[in-house]
Amino acid sequence: MKVVNSEQMASIDRYAIDTCRIPGHQLMEEAGRIVARKAIKFIHHYCLPEQIAIFAWHGNNGGDAMVTAWHLLKKMPDIETHVYFLSTPDKLSEDALKQYKRMEKDFPEYLHTITTTDELAGIKNACKNAGLIIDGLFGTGFQGTPHGFAAEAMAFLNRIKRPILSIDIPSGLNGTTGSVTSVAIKASVTVTFGLPKIGLLVNDGPKYVGKLIVADIGFPEEAIQSVSSDIEWLQPREMKRLLPPRPIDAHKMTFGHLLIIAGSRGMTGAGIMAAQSAFRTGCGMVTLGCPASLNTVFESVLTETITLPLPETEAATLSAEAIGFIRAAIKQRRFNATLIGPGLGSHPSTTELVHEILKTSPHPVILDADAINAVAMSDTCSLSKCAVPVILTPHPGEMGRLLKCSTDEVQKDRRQAVRECANRFGAVTVLKGHNSMITAPNVPVFINTTGNSGLATAGSGDVLAGMIGSFLVQDMTPLEAACAGVYFHGKAGDYSVTSIGQRSMMATDVIRNICNVLR
């Protein structure tokens, strides 16, 4: 799904009104009707008190709030709904003023003007008793820093600690940058209109948005296509379509053969989890190349995986001498891709092996963990010169090493970092972290919103690497494999939460639940 900034959304809105001749009040009416429906559903789903407090300001967002209130009072009179208008009618836009006057005419007893701190304090108990608060203060056009009475009201609503539904965007959040300069509404759910705004998905945005719902309020496709965007949000339907078919006459080679180069003393678990997740994601065969002295450890755990014992260093990491054995195995067996890095170690001879694999691999390569560090801390030219497709899966620290900058600089502008990495090295790049980003040269940045804090645990990255490798050998393109791996890895993490919660989640729990999200 296309993602836009605030200015682009405003352009779509103007195009719909000026070119497509859709009246602004019609869009506002549909927006309010949908928000009312979502509010009712929210209250009933969570068995909340049937009382709603709606807060409106003088922008168009206030008009949406007035429409929402009117629909709630008209169609659900059993839900006690009150509107608290924090401004004066003379400041309303033409469309919003019409909605205000309709409320004033039809339901005057439920429309309250609140313009002072004392009046705000006077409705504290009413707000605390509400099942839901609806935030209709600032919209996506808001820029700058909230101040004065509006900022005071936003802080007041956050202190009430009741569920909040934000209309279009949590008030105070910048729809383009995702930044919060002073105060912003912390929503439980946000109903945004037309298209998702980038500020809802990046930087501070996810901390304030809650569950994000994108509502179609009637923007014509012509209006949607009137702006271009280089940002996309991964959607369930698109990701499901990427899953490869399982022909009735298939055999194991139909689903690909993944070579994993992994492991060192004390880090065998990384290779094990990568292999297990690859199988759970559907690939037909996995061969694991490992230090020879650790082969029995891997064989005792990995029943289905073929192991390839390789020469090692005195530190029990893979040696550069292993390249000959790897080349021989590639000739003898039909590998479709190589994943290198999980638990690999940082010995100089191991680093040399990584470069040799990049120089000579006949098939796509996924670089993860220590393999990324090996390239970043020595010679990144081998990435640019690699003749086969490469997928990089850095976390922010590893990305900083690749780009020769700090982790803070990466996190400050994750979109720019992932784009720069992909363009500099000509590789499909996954920047891991909350709302992971995926891109490649000359394609949009894809943002993923599956997953949760339970995935911030040892081994989670190894599971992801195995999943990407598995999808890659099943005939997905490198970009598709990266997107699918990130998306379904997050979904497996979300599924795990339902049984064990975020706090107790381990990487092996994610592996066990891959099957539940790929059905």
N, C-alpha and C positions, 0 to 999 in steps of 0.2 A: 504494500500500500504506500502510495506517495506521501511524503512528509513535507510540510511547508513551514516557512517562517510567518511571522505575524503580517508582514507587509504583503507577502504573496496571498495569504488568506483574504486580506482586505481587497486585493486586486480581483480575486475570484468573486467576492461579494459584489463589487462594483460592476464587474462584467455581467453577472447574472441580472442585476437590476437595470443597468444602462443598455446593454446589448441584447440580452435575452428577454428583456421587458418583464421580468418577474418582480412584482411589487415588494418593497422591503418589508412591509407589514405582513405579507404572506409568509416570508421566510421566518419572521419573528414569531408569527402565530404557530408555525410548525415546530419551531425550536421549543417554545413554551409547552406545547402539547406533549412533545416527547419527554421533556424533563418531568412533567407532571406524572406521566406514565411510569417513568423510571423511579420516581420518588415513592409512588404507591407500591411498586414491586419491592423496593428496598425495605420499606416498613413492614410489609407482610412477610417477606422472606425471613427477616430477623426478629419477627414478633415484637416490634417496638410499639411504644404508645402512639396512638393515632392522633398525634399533634405535630404540626409542622410550623416552624418559624422561618420566614423568608426575609432575607435582607437585600435591599435594593439600593442602588446608587443612581446617578442621573445619566449614565451612558446607555448605549443600546442594550448592554447586559441587564440594566435595570428594567428595560422594556421586556426582555425575555422573562425576567423574574415576575413581572406583573401578569404576563400571559400565563405563566405556570400557576400562579395563585388563582387566577380566574378559572382555569380548567379544574383545579383541585376543588374549589368551592362549588363549581357548577355540577361536576360529575361525581364527586365523592364528599357530600356534605357531612358524612359521619366523621371525616378526618378534619379536626379543628385546625384551620390554617389562618395564620396571621402574617401580614406583610408589614415590615418595618422599613420605612423609606427614610434614608439618612441624608436627604437633600431637600430641595424645593422644586416644585413642578416647572417653574420658569426656566430651569436649566436643562430640562429634558429635550431630547431630539424630537422631531415631529412624530416619528413612528412610536417612540416610547411614550410620548405625551398622550397619544390616542389610547394606549393600553392603560395608562394611569387613570385617564378619565373614565374608561369603561369600568375599572375596578371601583372608582369613586362613585359611579352611578349605581352599579349592581350590588356591591358589597362594601359599603362605606364603613360599616362597623368593624371590618377586618383589616382596614387600611390605616396604619398609624405612622405619623411623622415623628421621627426621632432626630433631634439636631443638637442635643447637649449631653454632656457626660452624666448628669443627674438622671436624665430621661433614659439613657442607656442602662444605668444601674438599676433603674426601676423595673426593667423587664428581665432581670437576671433570673428570677425564679421561673418565669414563663419559659425561658430558653432552656433552663435545666430540666424542665419537665417535658420538653419536646422530644418526640421520637427521632426527629430529623431536623437539621438546620439546612436551609438552602442558601448558598452563597451566590448572590447576583450583584456583587459590587463592581469589581473591575473586570473587563474583558481582555481579549487577546491584543487589543490595541494599546493596552497600558504600557507606558514606558516610564522609567525613572524610579523614584523612591516614594512609597506611600508616606504621607505625613498628615498631621492634624487629626481631625475627628475620624476620618476614614481609617487611618492606621490604628487609632485607639479602638475602633469597633472591631477590626480584624484581630487584634490582640485579645479583646474581650471574648470573641467567639472561640478562639483557640483555648482560652482558659475554661470555658464552659464544659469542655470535654464531652460533647455529644457528637454523634455521627454527623458529618457535613457532606452535602452533595454540592459540588461547585459547578456552576453553569459555564461551559466552554473552557474555563481555565481557573485554577485557584487564584483568587484575587491576590495581587502582589507579586506573582510569578511572571517573569519576562517570557513571553511566548516565543521569542527568537533565541535568546541565549540560555534560557533555563536558570537564570540567576535570581537570587532574592537579595535585595540590597538592605532591607531592614526587617520587615515583617511580611508574612504571607499566610493565607489560610491553609491549614493542614487538613486536606479533604480525605474522606473515606472513599469517595467515588467522584470522578469527574466525567461529565457528559460533554464532549467536545463536538463541534459541528463541522460537517463537510469532510475535513481531512485532519489527521493529527498534526499538531504543531510541534516543531522540533524541541521547543523549550519544555514540553511535557515529558520528553524522553531522555534529556541529557542534563548533566551538571546537577543542580539542586532539584530539578523538576520531579524526578521519581520519589523524592522524599515527601512531596506535598500533594501529589496527584491522587494517590490511592489507586483504586481500580479505574482503568481508563476505558471509557466507552465512546466509540466514534458513531455519531448519529447522522443519518442522511436526512437533511431538512429540505431537500428539493433542489440543490444546485444542479443545473444541467451538466451533462458530460462535457459539453462545449466549454462551459465556464471552468470546469476542473482542469481541462486540457489547455486552458489559456495561459497557464504558467508552467514552467519546467522546473524540475527539482532533481537534485543529485543525491537524495536521501530516500531510502525505502524502509518500511517497517515490516519485518517478517510476519506473515499471517498463517494461521493453521491450515487453511485450505490449500494455499500455495505450497506449503511444506509437505503436506500429505501427497500432493500430486507428484512430488519428486521421488517418492519411494519407488524403487524398482519393482517390476512385476516378478512373480514367482511362477514361471511356466511349469505346467504339469509334467513335462518331460525333462526337467532340469537335472543337472548333476552338479557335484560340488564346484567344479571349475566354472560353471555358469555364473557363480556368484563371487568369483575372484579369489586371488591368492595374495595375501598381504605379508610382506617381509617386515618384521620389527627388529631393529637393532637397539638393544636396551640392556640395562642392568650393570651393576658394579657391587662391590662388597658393601653390605648394609642397605642396598637400594634395589633389592630384587623385587620388592612389591610393585614398583612402578611398571616394570615390564609385564608382570603377571596381570595387573589390572588393565593394561593396554590390550593385551591379548584377549582377556575375557570379555572386555567391552566390544572388541572387534567382532568376536563370534556372536555375541548377543545382538549386535546390530545387523547381522545377516550375512557376513561374508562366508565363503565356502571353506577357505583354508587359511591358516596362519602359521608362518614359520618364525620362530624367535631366535635371532642370533645373539649369543650371550658369552661372557667370559667362561672359558672351559671349566674352571674350578667351581663355577656356580651352576653348572648344567644340571646336576642332580637336584638342586633346590627347585629349579624351574620344572623339571620333569615330575617331581613328587606332587606338584600342585596343579600343573596344566595337563589334564588328561588328553584333551583334544588337540593341543598345539604340538607341532613338530619343532624340535629344538635343533639348533645349529651351534655346537661348541666352537669357539673361536679363540685364537691366540690372545693372550692378555698381558698386561703390564704387571710389575711387582706389586702394584696397589690393587690388583684384581679389577682393573678396568680394561676395556677393549684396547688392543694394541693396533697401531697402524699396519702391522703385519697381517691383520685380519682381512685386509682388502682383497688379497688374492683368493682367499677362501670364499669371500662374499661374491666375487666375480664368477668363480667357478659354480657356486650355487645358483646364481642368476642364469647361467647358461644351461644348467641341468633342469631347473625348475621354472615353471612359467609364473613368475611373480608379476603382478600388475602395478604394484606401487611399493615404496619403502617408507616406513616410519622410523625415524631415528631420533633418539634423545631421552626417552624416559629413564631416569636413574642412571644416566650414562657416565657421569663423573667428569672431572675437568683435567685429567692428566694430559700433558702436551702430546703424547702419542695418540691419545683418544681424539684430541682436537685435529690432529693430522688426518686421522681416519675419516672424520666428518667431511673435511675438504676433499679427500679422495673420492668419497661417495658422490659428492656433488659434481665432481669433474667427470665421472664415468658412468653414472646411473643411466640405464636405457629407458627408464620409466619414471613417472612422477615421484617426487620426494616430499615428505612432510617433515619439517624440522620443528622439534618441540624441546622445551626445557634446556638441558645441558647442550644439546646440539645448537640451539640458538646462541647460547653463551659462547660456544666454541667459535662460531663465526663472528659474533659481535666483538669479542675480545682479541681477535687476531686479524683476519683479512676478510672483509665483507665482499671483496671483489668476486670471490668464488660464487656468491649468490647471483650477481649480475651476469656472470659468464656461464651459468648453468644452462645446458642445452634442453633440459626438460622442465615441465611445469613444477613450481615449488609452492608449497603452502607453509606459511609461518604462523605459529600460534603463541605469540609472546603475551605474558602478563605485563602490566605497566612497567615494572622494573626492567624486564628483558627488552621491552620496547625502547626504554631509555638508553640501554646499552647499544642497541642497534642504531639509534639515531644520534648517539653521542650527546644526550641531554639528560636532565634529571627526571626522576619519576614524577615530581610535581609538575614539571612542564608538560609531560605527557598527559597527565590527568586534567590539567587546565584546559586543554583543547584536544580531546580524544579523537574527534573527527579529523582534525588536521594531522594528528600523529599517524593514524592508520592510513590516511591517504598518502602521506609523505613516504611511509615505509613501503607501501605497495608500488608506488611510482619509482622510488629510488632503486628497488631491487627487482622490479618486474615480477612480483610474486603476489599470489592470493594471500591476504593478511587477515588474521583474526586477532583483534585486540581484546583480550579477555578482561573480565571484571563485570561489575553491575551494568546491565544492558550492554552486553558485548557487541562489538562492531566488526563487520566483515566487509572487505572491499578487495578490488584488484585494479590494475591500471585501466583507466577509461571506462569504469562502470560506477554506478551509484555506491554510496556507503549504505550497507544494510544494518539496521539496528534490531537486536533481539531483546525481547522483554520477558522471555520465560526464565525460570530459575529463581532462586532465593538465597538467603544468607547461609543456608545449610550446605551449599556447595563450596563455601569458603573453608575447605578442609583438605588435609593432605591426601593426595591421590586423585583429586577431582580432575585436575588437568590431564593426568594420564588416561583417565576414562574418556575424556573428550578427544584426546589424540587418537585413541583406538577407534572411536566412533567415526571420526572424520576419515581415517584410513580405510575403514570398512566400507563406508559409502563410496569412497573414491574407487576402490577396486570393483564395485558393483556398477560400473559404467556411468557414474555421475561425472560431470565436469568438475575440475578442482574448486571452482566457485560454488557450485551446487553442493558439493560434499562438505565444504566448510560451513555453508549456511545451514544445511540439514543437521550436521553434527552439533553445531551450537544450539540450534533450536530444540532438537530432541534430547540433548543432554540436559538442557534446562527443564524440559517437560518431565523427564525422569526424576529430576530433583524435586519438582513440584508434586509429582505423584508420591514420592517418598514421604513428603511432609504429612500426607493424609494418615499415615500409619505410625510414624515415629517422631514427627515434628522436626523443626529446623535444628534445634539445639543438639539433638542426639544423632543427627545424620552422619554417616560415613560414606566414603566413596564406593565401597562395596554395596551399600544400599542402593545407590544409583544404578550400578550394574544390574542388580536383581530386578529393578523396575523398568529397565529399557524395554523389555518385552511388553509391558503394559501400555506403553505409549506408541508402540509400532504396530499394534494390532489393527 
